[in-house]
Amino acid sequence: MPINALFAAPAANWQTYEQTLRDAFEELSLDVNLSCEFAPEAVDYIVYAPSSPLQDFTPYSRAKAVLSLWAGVEKITGNPTLKIPLARMVDPGMTMGMIEWVCGHVLRHHLGMDRHILGQDGEWLSGYPPLASDRRVTVLGLGELGGAVARALAQFGFAVTGWSRSAKELPGIDTLHGDTGLTEALRRADILVLLLPLTAATENLLSADRLAQMPKGAFIVNPGRGPLIDDDALLAALDSGQIAHATLDVFRVEPLPRQHPFWAHPGVTVTPHIASETRAKTASRVIAENIRRGEAGEAFLHLVDRAAGY
């Protein structure tokens, strides 16, 4: 009997994913009916974007899992109608894109590229940056993306510290955890990379007090979630020189409102949520593999712990 997979995402996503999903199902020899329209009681799997109009999962009595196209799941984890397993997207293409974007901006700050490219104005500026081995980089968040980024930065020779809420081990990375570990991780952060999920425990994690724990003149790179940082505290830290520069790809409101002070601040680089995104081809293979697992009675990949929020 064919497997019915409901595609529950905005129409533009259907144009992007329809063929790549069908190709991925074929690669795994899965007999899947993929459609945007099924009677709820006929659906076996829901391929889902949290921006979908589908918010009430109660009628989907036969469904075995919700398979998200997004890495971030904070918009769905609290849905009281969702009683079946939820898998977030861990996409190899997204991971590589994040590695490239973060490493590019960490190197930009490490090498002082803004000063040499944008700030010369006819002046021959002297001075060399330290070697990577003398620059301390802290990555907050050691999930799939954070762990991959930390390992990539270590390959450049940076002294990398990784922090997570619970204890983790990564070969070649000095890992810390918990509140005490966070204080030490920030103390080491000449350059700080934020790759944490957004939860009640991480909102405004980078407060005025925690910004003050970082080395004076540190840099911040945030491709994680906008509300991880207290905006007003960051602006004050930039004005005082406690933080030298912040490169921000994510914001509390997106697109970032034109009147927001981040746009005009000389210590802020705004990028329009482009650090990385789900790549349809590789993401479709993840979806197909999870459907194969569900049909074979195997554990789903990348299941969300709804109590933890990620």
Buried (B, 14 or more C-beta within 10 A) or exposed (E): EEBBBBBBBEEEBBEBBBEBBBBBBEEEEBEBBBBEEBEBEBBBBBBBBBEBEBEEBEEBEBBBBBBBBBBBBBBBBEBEEBEBBBBBBBBBBBBBBBBBBBBEBBBBBBBBBBEEEEEEEEEEEEEEBEEBEEBBBBBBBBBBBBBBBBBBBBEBEBBBBBBBBEEBEBEEBBBBBEEEBBBBBBEBBBBBBBBBBBBEEBBEBBBBEBBBBBBEEBBBBBBBBBBBBBBEBBBBBBEEEBBBBBBBBBBBEEEBEEEBEBEEBEBBBBBEBEBBBBBBBBBBBBBBBBBBBBBEEEEBBBEBEBEEBB
